[in-house]
Amino acid sequence: MGAGDGRTWPVAGMAVSTMRDWAEALQQFVDGITSSVAVVGRDADNELVVTACNEHFFEMIGGRRVGGRMFPFHLDAVVPSYARHELRSKILECLASGAPQEIEQAYDLRDGSHWWRLSLKPLHHLEAGRDSTQILITGLDITPKMLLTHELEVSTSRFRSVVDAAYDAIITIDQSHRITLFNRAAERLFGYDQAEMIGRSLEILVPDGHRAAHQGYVDRFAHSPVRSRQMDERNLIYGQHRDGSKVPVEIAISKISVNGLVEFTAVIRDITDRVHLMELLQRTAATDELTGLPNRREFTDVAGQLMRAQKDLSLFILDVDHFKRVNDTYGHDVGDEVLKVLSRVSVETVRHKDMFARLGGEEFVAVLPDADAAQAEALAERLRGIFERQAFEHAWKAGQPVPFTVSIGVATRTAADQEIGSVLKRADQALYRAKEAGRNRVACG
């Protein structure tokens, strides 16, 4: 198209009348833009060509503008092969649809990779009576953002790896107590999958009887100046497994502010093995190893508590008569068997609220709350008779029943008794009298 055809083209607010003027004005326009800018159209062979661009465009693609280069030139001649296909596809899509497009591309430069966000916008103008659309490409360098995004992704990936590999369960909840993080250890501890727990209330992991108190605890912690703490330092706490069972746990909880809202993270450790060990140690410390009965220490503690809580209380001391003769005749294994039989039968005979314990050797004691002297003596006499008559079933290791009898001393608390020791002393004195009187009998003190 030559000059003087009477047509004009608007470029950045300027009206130009020739194609050459239009191209020059377009080049001036793109040179004045600080972003990367290029205008792409088609040549006579329908190939994509750059009709105008600024120096920033060459900097973006890693090329160098050759002095005296004339427009238009082929797009493929300047765009690196690794980015060429995607950029061409977007330009062709923009030309075909007439709708703006956007892509993000990386270009490898001497100082490293740079990321650009390219916006493609159709430019419509008439040429020789027909619409000749070109594409305005504007590039924004987003390398700092992409590097930051990459760093965040690496950091997040590292955090996720640490969280998922953690031995302890890690759970995060938002201000509404909704779960936002649930790691693999939490899946193993509580029996739920992560996918089904995200967004659910934390209450599902708290036993029914503790939910109200737990919610209050978290709310108080939210308003506390303390940023992290052990939850609850004094009392054993439990989580609830999917199958309904309770799991003893140890919890450390912390909080952070996220966009003005408080978020809580709990590190939860399964202490089932520790609790079982503590229970075993407690039982061992309080239990006689041979008979499984409470030992002297446990008896003293429980009886002392009963003395403070009960006004009426009796006890008796029971001793196996001539126990040395049993050991000498049948052997110590059978002697131990006698003590086990005596323990089992005595526990089955005394009342449910009574405590039967082993003081040591062949000597046993029973504390009887809410029992007066007559009731205590009757119970002791009943027990003595059972052993005298062998009125119980047992498969003796010796092949035949081992005869044995017991002597029992009974004592009842008086108003003067403030400690269990004074009652126990009178029962022991009564036991001595029973033995002096010929054994296999009950005496009261």
KEKOL-919526 format. One line per field, with one value per residue (C-alpha): x, y, z. Coordinates in steps of 0.02 Angstrom, whole numbers. Layout:
! KEKOL-919526
c1: (X	...)
c2: (Y	...)
c3: (Z	...)
***
This chain:
! KEKOL-919526
c1: (0	76	59	-93	-223	-321	-315	-246	-194	-199	-40	-31	-139	-52	-133	-17	-58	67	119	299	243	136	283	398	270	241	429	440	294	373	544	466	401	510	438	483	373	357	227	203	105	109	208	157	205	94	247	253	363	413	360	421	506	613	783	701	626	799	860	715	751	939	981	1069	998	1104	1136	1042	920	765	587	501	606	552	501	585	752	762	660	758	700	650	524	475	335	236	251	200	50	-11	13	-84	-221	-232	-241	-375	-485	-456	-450	-304	-189	-60	85	236	403	580	729	907	1022	1205	1165	1040	860	736	547	429	242	192	26	-35	-164	-233	-206	-331	-302	-353	-228	-278	-460	-444	-417	-234	-220	-55	-14	57	168	208	331	345	499	433	599	602	426	465	625	527	392	525	603	432	399	566	536	359	421	556	431	309	448	497	316	275	434	407	389	259	87	74	-97	-137	-308	-377	-467	-629	-542	-547	-401	-286	-137	-135	29	63	104	-66	-144	-58	-102	-287	-331	-395	-331	-268	-392	-543	-480	-439	-579	-656	-672	-535	-671	-676	-505	-556	-650	-830	-805	-659	-723	-797	-642	-527	-614	-604	-420	-381	-483	-391	-225	-275	-291	-136	30	115	162	188	169	149	-33	-80	77	-11	-142	-136	-233	-307	-347	-486	-444	-560	-611	-671	-524	-431	-247	-139	-43	79	45	148	44	98	9	44	-56	-100	-180	-245	-316	-242	-183	-133	-10	0	140	63	162	87	140	47	207	261	92	94	270	219	67	177	301	160	85	257	288	118	99	170	262	215	29	-20	-94	-63	100	135	170	6	-90	-18	-66	-243	-277	-215	-337	-479	-434	-457	-617	-704	-763	-799	-655	-587	-442	-368	-196	-188	-39	-14	12	176	219	400	336	242	402	506	380	327	461	463	372	222	241	226	75	-7	19	-58	-208	-232	-225	-353	-477	-462	-494	-647	-711	-691	-812	-786	-744	-618	-433	-332	-142	19	126	270	315	161	78	-72	-187	-364	-435	-626	-711	-883	-861	-883	-798	-933	-935	-746	-736	-872	-780	-615	-696	-775	-607	-520	-651	-632	-446	-469	-597	-509	-677	-612	-562	-382	-275	-126	44	87	-50	-150	-218	-92	-170	-141	-229	-220	-226	-309	-300	-443	-446	-574	-537	-575	-598	-419	-346	-280	-160	-181	-25	-112	-254	-129	-30	-184	-225	-46	-62	-225	-139	-4	-136	-220	-56	-20	-192	-153	-167	-307	-417	-475	-434	-496	-397)
c2: (0	167	343	444	306	404	273	300	182	230	189	243	393	442	437	378	366	241	66	125	265	141	20	160	227	52	28	195	139	-27	54	166	22	-41	-217	-345	-307	-381	-375	-534	-558	-662	-631	-668	-850	-859	-877	-795	-641	-506	-339	-236	-267	-178	-219	-298	-430	-482	-480	-594	-726	-718	-650	-495	-372	-364	-188	-141	-288	-245	-288	-403	-558	-736	-774	-945	-861	-779	-886	-1034	-1204	-1262	-1118	-1104	-1234	-1170	-987	-1025	-1125	-982	-853	-960	-988	-802	-767	-899	-853	-667	-686	-634	-774	-790	-908	-920	-969	-991	-934	-988	-837	-820	-775	-917	-954	-811	-832	-721	-702	-666	-582	-599	-475	-460	-295	-272	-157	-150	-186	-183	-188	-339	-365	-400	-452	-448	-504	-387	-488	-406	-493	-465	-533	-642	-724	-657	-721	-892	-908	-865	-989	-1121	-1086	-1099	-1262	-1332	-1273	-1343	-1507	-1517	-1476	-1607	-1738	-1701	-1701	-1864	-1949	-1893	-2030	-1928	-1882	-1701	-1620	-1438	-1359	-1189	-1068	-1167	-1327	-1397	-1508	-1434	-1553	-1738	-1831	-2016	-2047	-1974	-2097	-2242	-2176	-2141	-2259	-2125	-2076	-1900	-1869	-1905	-1800	-1634	-1512	-1619	-1563	-1616	-1678	-1844	-1884	-1835	-1959	-1908	-1869	-1751	-1648	-1502	-1484	-1501	-1363	-1248	-1287	-1243	-1082	-1028	-1067	-960	-807	-847	-756	-926	-985	-1170	-1290	-1469	-1521	-1574	-1592	-1666	-1787	-1931	-1887	-1996	-1989	-2090	-2217	-2250	-2416	-2326	-2376	-2246	-2215	-2137	-1992	-1853	-1688	-1531	-1390	-1227	-1084	-957	-816	-841	-690	-632	-803	-921	-1091	-1232	-1373	-1524	-1651	-1809	-1958	-2130	-2176	-2342	-2439	-2315	-2323	-2514	-2512	-2391	-2497	-2651	-2565	-2505	-2679	-2753	-2629	-2666	-2852	-3009	-3103	-3280	-3262	-3106	-3032	-2855	-2850	-2775	-2603	-2598	-2664	-2527	-2391	-2455	-2495	-2322	-2242	-2349	-2298	-2116	-2148	-2284	-2276	-2463	-2575	-2745	-2851	-3022	-3099	-3278	-3394	-3571	-3695	-3793	-3729	-3784	-3962	-3944	-3889	-4025	-4161	-4112	-3992	-3805	-3814	-3893	-3768	-3628	-3717	-3716	-3528	-3502	-3611	-3519	-3351	-3402	-3478	-3332	-3202	-3302	-3313	-3136	-3001	-2904	-2744	-2832	-2833	-2993	-2971	-3064	-2992	-3110	-3295	-3394	-3244	-3155	-3013	-2958	-2784	-2782	-2611	-2591	-2753	-2763	-2890	-3023	-3011	-3017	-3168	-3260	-3231	-3288	-3446	-3486	-3472	-3578	-3715	-3718	-3757	-3883	-3981	-3953	-3889	-3828	-3904	-3913	-4030	-4055	-4077	-4204	-4317	-4309	-4167	-4081	-4059	-3894	-3785	-3601	-3496	-3324	-3173	-3046	-2864	-2723	-2537	-2441	-2255	-2245	-2316	-2180	-2285	-2455	-2513	-2518	-2628	-2740	-2760	-2822	-2944	-3010	-3034	-3128	-3239	-3280	-3334	-3444	-3532	-3549	-3626	-3766	-3688	-3715	-3589	-3407	-3288	-3108	-2964)
c3: (0	-48	17	-26	-19	106	246	422	562	747	846	1029	997	833	661	520	335	260	304	324	437	532	556	610	732	799	825	917	1023	1076	1103	1233	1338	1481	1472	1339	1187	1014	877	777	617	457	300	121	146	300	414	585	581	705	636	784	952	1079	1153	1306	1193	1133	1313	1360	1230	1259	1087	1032	909	753	695	540	553	455	502	478	524	560	739	732	695	866	986	1060	1001	1177	1193	1010	999	1150	1098	917	977	1085	947	823	952	982	795	768	916	924	1113	1225	1287	1424	1454	1570	1492	1552	1448	1486	1489	1533	1713	1734	1693	1687	1694	1596	1593	1414	1376	1196	1131	952	859	717	567	384	249	64	116	231	416	452	632	725	901	1032	1151	1316	1431	1618	1706	1849	1894	2074	2101	2025	2127	2284	2233	2205	2373	2454	2363	2419	2596	2595	2522	2654	2791	2725	2718	2897	2956	2866	2927	3108	3238	3333	3269	3212	3195	3155	3183	3140	3254	3231	3288	3110	3060	2927	2942	2987	2961	2936	3119	3162	3038	3128	3301	3273	3129	3009	2836	2809	2668	2777	2923	2837	2877	3015	3195	3314	3435	3344	3420	3598	3711	3745	3929	3894	3746	3842	3951	3800	3702	3853	3873	3692	3703	3861	3778	3628	3741	3844	3812	3816	3641	3678	3823	3877	3887	4032	4139	4291	4225	4103	3946	3811	3626	3546	3412	3266	3344	3501	3611	3714	3684	3821	3745	3785	3696	3664	3589	3507	3420	3283	3207	3023	2940	3108	3155	3283	3222	3339	3309	3425	3432	3502	3567	3601	3778	3789	3821	3955	4042	4039	4111	4249	4289	4295	4410	4521	4528	4563	4702	4780	4744	4822	4685	4740	4779	4680	4839	4898	4996	5167	5094	4997	5147	5258	5133	5103	5286	5336	5212	5281	5458	5408	5311	5413	5592	5607	5555	5603	5544	5572	5555	5489	5506	5436	5578	5575	5402	5421	5439	5273	5186	5266	5223	5047	4990	4965	4798	4884	5026	4898	4827	4999	5012	4839	4882	5046	4953	4822	4945	5066	4930	4874	5054	5120	5064	4903	4998	5112	5076	5099	5092	5128	5267	5232	5248	5299	5381	5303	5353	5310	5340	5356	5339	5419	5518	5708	5820	5800	5611	5602	5717	5618	5454	5529	5600	5433	5346	5478	5456	5267	5283	5422	5320	5154	5093	4926	4759	4705	4600	4713	4635	4770	4704	4865	4972	5085	5257	5345	5471	5516	5674	5668	5782	5768	5827	5810	5807	5966	5994	6056	5894	5780	5677	5597	5688	5857	5789	5700	5862	5958	5816	5824	6012	5986	5856	5982	6108	5976	5944	6129	6152	6030	5855	5727	5815	5817	5959	5980	6050)
***
